[in-house]
Every structure is written in C-alpha cells, then in structure tokens.
C-alpha cells in the first residue's frame, strides 16, 4: 500500500507541473470561489442597505425628539414664568402685622403649635382682634368676608408678640389697610 500512495503522489506532482492542468484547476476553483464571494458580498450589501435605512430612520427620530424637547423646554419656561407671576400676585394679598398683642385664650392656645398645624386656618379670634385693631386704630371697618385667612406666626427673637399673617380676599382692602399704617406710625411718633 505504501507504494501505491507514493506512486499516486508522484503522478499528482507530475500533473501539477503541466501548465494546462494548473490553468484548468485555477479556472474551476476561481469560478466557484468568485461565486461564493459574490454571494457573500451581495448579502453584505443588502445588510448595509438595510442598516443604512434604519440609521436614517433613527436620525429622523432623534431630530424629531430634539425638536419636541426644545418645544417642551420652551413650554416649561413659559409655565414657570406664569407660575412665578401667579405666585407673586397671590402674595400681594398678604400682609404681616407686627406688634399687635394676643387678645384672647384661643390666640394664646395656638402659641405652642408648630406653624404648619395652624397654617391656612382662619382663626376667628385672630381675625376679630385684627378687625378691632383696624376699626379702633385705623378707622377701617373690616368685614368677615374681607379676610380669607388670619393666623399667628412664630415669634421671632426680637418680637414682643407673635406677628399676624393676614390674607385678604382683595388687594384693594389690603392696600387700604397698608396705606393707613402711616396713621398709626404718626400717632406712635407723636406720643414720644
């Protein structure tokens, strides 16, 4: 058997020395290789075209998202501005009154409570003492419906009495009380 194998190997080697055999083998192999390479290149080209279309779709989506983000950002800025204006306007109806003594037990009873527990509650005693102060000192009649909320704040380190926070139902009434404060200041200065 070894002799047959070596004889076959010699014949193959001899055949490869013939140029016609090499040319025919190269031609047969090249057509098969080229067909395989061509098929692979076609499938790669199809994949690239498909991916290119997907990339274009994603770029369009990103552009749309950026435009939508800009639009939403502008809307948020507008809403923040409006909210700031509304917040500022709502605070225009508030007035803090310092120096008014606590008149009754119900006012004194809220002294130990944290401000959050009494915040937003219209205390009738506080509202009543403020109305009496306005009538006696400022000459202004304050009706119940003129005051939305009235309560005492926490006393500061320099305060003798807890300040009042009054929310008026209209800015007109708040401005009327605020402008009449000059009367109280003048009376106070004249007494010295």
C-alpha positions in Angstrom: 0.0 0.0 0.0 2.7 2.5 0.7 4.0 2.0 -2.8 0.6 2.8 -4.4 0.3 6.0 -2.3 3.7 7.2 -3.3 3.1 6.4 -6.9 -0.2 8.4 -6.8 1.6 11.3 -5.1 4.3 11.3 -7.8 1.6 11.3 -10.6 -0.2 14.2 -8.9 3.1 16.1 -8.6 3.9 15.4 -12.2 0.4 16.6 -13.2 0.8 19.9 -11.3 3.9 20.6 -13.4 1.8 20.6 -16.5 0.6 24.2 -17.1 -2.6 23.2 -18.8 -3.8 21.3 -15.7 -2.9 24.2 -13.4 -4.8 26.6 -15.6 -7.9 24.3 -15.7 -7.8 23.8 -11.9 -7.4 27.6 -11.3 -10.3 28.3 -13.7 -12.6 25.7 -12.0 -11.6 26.9 -8.5 -11.8 30.6 -9.3 -15.4 30.4 -10.7 -16.5 28.6 -7.6 -14.7 31.0 -5.3 -15.9 34.0 -7.1 -19.5 32.7 -7.0 -19.2 32.3 -3.2 -17.5 35.6 -2.7 -20.1 37.3 -4.9 -22.9 35.8 -2.9 -21.3 36.9 0.4 -20.8 40.4 -1.0 -24.4 40.6 -2.2 -25.7 39.6 1.2 -23.3 42.1 3.0 -24.5 44.8 0.6 -28.2 44.1 1.4 -27.4 44.2 5.1 -25.6 47.5 4.7 -28.5 49.0 2.8 -31.0 47.8 5.4 -28.8 49.2 8.2 -28.4 52.4 6.4 -32.2 52.8 6.1 -32.5 52.0 9.9 -29.9 54.6 10.7 -31.7 57.2 8.6 -35.0 56.4 10.5 -33.1 56.7 13.8 -31.6 60.0 12.8 -35.0 61.3 11.8 -36.4 60.1 15.2 -33.5 61.8 17.0 -34.2 65.1 15.1 -37.9 64.9 15.9 -37.1 64.2 19.6 -34.8 67.2 19.8 -37.4 69.4 18.3 -40.0 68.1 20.7 -37.6 68.6 23.6 -37.0 72.2 22.6 -40.7 72.8 22.3 -41.4 71.2 25.7 -38.5 73.2 27.2 -40.0 76.4 25.9 -43.4 75.4 27.3 -41.9 74.6 30.7 -40.1 78.0 30.7 -43.4 79.7 29.9 -45.3 77.8 32.6 -42.5 78.6 35.2 -42.9 82.3 34.3 -46.6 82.2 34.6 -46.3 80.3 37.9 -43.9 82.9 39.2 -46.4 85.7 38.2 -49.3 83.9 39.8 -47.3 83.2 43.0 -46.2 86.8 43.2 -49.8 88.0 42.6 -51.2 85.7 45.2 -48.7 87.1 47.8 -49.8 90.6 47.1 -53.0 89.9 49.1 -50.9 89.1 52.2 -50.0 91.4 55.0 -47.8 90.8 58.1 -48.8 92.8 61.1 -46.2 93.1 63.9 -46.8 94.4 67.5 -50.5 93.5 67.9 -50.9 91.8 71.3 -52.7 88.4 71.6 -56.1 89.2 72.9 -57.8 86.0 73.9 -57.2 82.5 75.2 -57.8 81.0 71.7 -55.0 83.1 70.3 -52.6 82.2 73.1 -53.6 78.5 72.8 -52.1 78.2 69.3 -48.7 79.6 70.6 -47.2 76.2 71.3 -48.3 74.6 68.0 -46.0 74.4 65.0 -46.9 76.8 62.2 -47.7 74.0 59.8 -50.5 72.8 62.1 -52.2 76.2 62.1 -51.3 77.3 58.6 -54.3 78.0 56.4 -56.8 78.0 59.2 -58.8 81.2 59.6 -58.8 81.8 63.3 -61.8 83.8 64.3 -60.1 85.2 67.4 -57.1 86.4 65.3 -59.4 87.8 62.7 -61.6 89.5 65.3 -58.6 91.1 67.1 -57.3 92.4 63.8 -60.7 93.8 62.8 -61.0 95.5 66.1 -57.5 97.0 65.7 -58.3 98.3 62.2 -61.5 99.9 63.4 -60.1 101.5 66.6 -56.6 102.5 65.3 -57.0 102.9 61.6 -60.7 103.8 61.2 -61.3 101.0 58.7 -64.2 98.6 59.0 -63.0 95.0 58.2 -65.8 92.6 57.4 -65.5 88.8 57.8 -65.5 88.3 54.0 -62.6 90.8 53.6 -60.2 88.4 55.3 -59.6 84.9 53.8 -57.2 83.7 56.4 -55.7 85.1 59.6 -53.3 83.4 62.0 -50.3 84.0 64.2 -46.8 83.2 63.1 -44.0 82.0 65.3 -42.5 84.8 67.4 -39.1 85.9 66.2 -36.2 86.7 68.6 -36.9 90.5 68.5 -40.7 90.2 68.5 -42.6 91.1 71.7 -45.8 89.5 70.3 -46.3 86.8 67.6 -46.9 88.5 64.2 -50.2 88.2 62.4 -50.3 86.9 58.8 -53.5 88.2 57.1 -54.6 87.1 53.7 -57.2 89.5 52.3 -59.8 88.5 49.8 -59.0 91.5 47.7 -55.9 93.6 47.1 -57.9 96.7 47.4 -58.7 96.1 51.0 -55.1 95.0 51.7 -53.8 98.2 50.1 -56.3 100.3 52.1 -55.0 98.8 55.4 -51.4 99.0 54.3 -51.7 102.7 53.3 -53.4 103.6 56.6 -50.4 102.3 58.6 -49.0 105.8 58.3 -51.7 107.0 60.7 -50.5 104.5 63.4 -46.8 105.4 62.8 -47.6 109.1 63.1 -49.6 108.6 66.3 -46.8 106.5 67.8 -44.1 109.1 67.0 -46.3 112.0 68.3 -46.7 110.2 71.6 -42.9 110.5 72.3 
